[in-house]
Amino acid sequence: MLNVEILGGVGEYGRNCFYIEVDGQAILLDCGIMKNAQKTPPSLTAAHIEKLTAIFISHSHIDHVGALPIAEQLGYTGPIVMSELTQCQLKQCYRNTSIFSDASLGQWVSISDQLAFKWGYSGHVIGSVWYQIRFRSKMIFYSGDYVADTYVLQTTLPQDDLLYDIAFIDSGHVEKHVDNQVVLQQIVQFVQAYPQQSIIFPSSFSGKTLDIATYLYQHTARPIYVEQSLQALFQQYIESKSNIQIENAIREVFWSPMDNIETGLYFVAEQEAKHYPQAIAIYTGYLHKKGAYHHFFYKTHPDYEDIVQLSQQIRAKQVIYFHSAFPVQLGCV
């Protein structure tokens, strides 16, 4: 019998954590906290931990990994499955981390006689993945955070035509209709209209940041500067051997460390934008503050059309849509 508990992440944007129990044993899909001042944890208890045989981590953002210390405090000692790049990005180490390498792409990886998985790239951040999971008698699909039209990172989907007992599909931008390629072109046009003005991009550790910086480097003559907190992201990008789209990606250092704000394009951590009042700020995500800002929304999750397509491609008896406060109602596009 399949028992699913939503410990967080459905009907809200954050603390993604999904508990799946089959015949008295369980797995956990991600283990995150909310990105709020309270850092609200998922509804994870010692009773859940007692049955857990594995935790699958899709990527390194805190709304997917921030509650791992709580799992350990509750007594979890089993494997924590993640990609090698995800492990590199975590700010602390965990016992029994189980790393899979790029060489296992497209292959079933066995954890036990009753548990195995395949994985693929989800395009949300370098190292982020989706999972196909074979757990006892059940087949499960977990999209993780998924970006269908990333510019530089590779995004894939399962190639085998399976019918899943349950699928968890990212619906983070269900209320949006966005073409990322068009947004990149609009940003370039804006930058070119202000050739003598410094421009900052409040940025996160994400594939979106890499997409925008790469595209601007390729389509403008402006120098690119990157704040220290984001440089590890850029370094992993140019060093990655398989998680990129070769036709679009840059394979050498194309940015400089932060310098005096003059006429360059500056990628800074979101919380640092206030320190550069002399520069034009371009925001590319949800705006949670009042004021006049230049805004070009760039997807880091599926929008409505992407969700429809994913739901058609991933055949499942039951689908749970997560990562959005908006309900998913699929009709005619």
KAPEQUI-V812482 format. One record per residue. SS is DSSP state (A for helix, B for strand, O for the rest). Layout:
ss
SS
SS
This chain:
ss
O
B
B
B
B
B
B
B
O
O
O
O
O
O
O
O
B
B
B
B
B
B
O
O
B
B
B
B
B
O
O
O
O
O
O
O
O
O
O
O
O
O
O
O
O
A
A
A
A
A
A
B
B
B
B
B
O
O
O
O
O
A
A
A
A
O
O
A
A
A
A
A
A
O
O
O
O
O
B
B
B
B
B
A
A
A
A
A
A
O
O
O
O
O
O
O
B
B
B
B
O
A
A
A
O
O
O
O
B
B
B
B
O
O
B
B
B
B
B
B
B
B
B
O
O
O
O
O
B
B
B
B
B
B
B
O
O
B
B
B
B
B
O
O
O
B
O
O
O
O
O
O
B
O
B
O
O
O
O
O
O
O
O
B
O
B
B
B
B
B
O
O
B
O
O
O
O
O
O
A
A
A
A
A
A
A
A
A
A
A
A
A
O
O
O
O
O
O
B
B
B
B
B
O
O
O
A
A
A
A
A
A
A
A
A
A
A
A
A
O
O
O
O
B
B
B
O
A
A
A
A
A
A
A
A
A
A
A
A
O
O
O
O
B
O
O
O
O
O
O
O
O
O
O
O
B
B
O
O
O
O
O
O
O
B
B
B
B
B
A
A
A
A
A
A
O
O
O
O
B
B
B
B
O
O
O
O
O
O
O
O
O
O
B
B
O
O
O
O
O
O
O
B
A
A
A
A
A
A
A
A
A
A
O
O
B
O
O
B
B
B
B
O
O
O
O
O
O
O
O
O
O
O
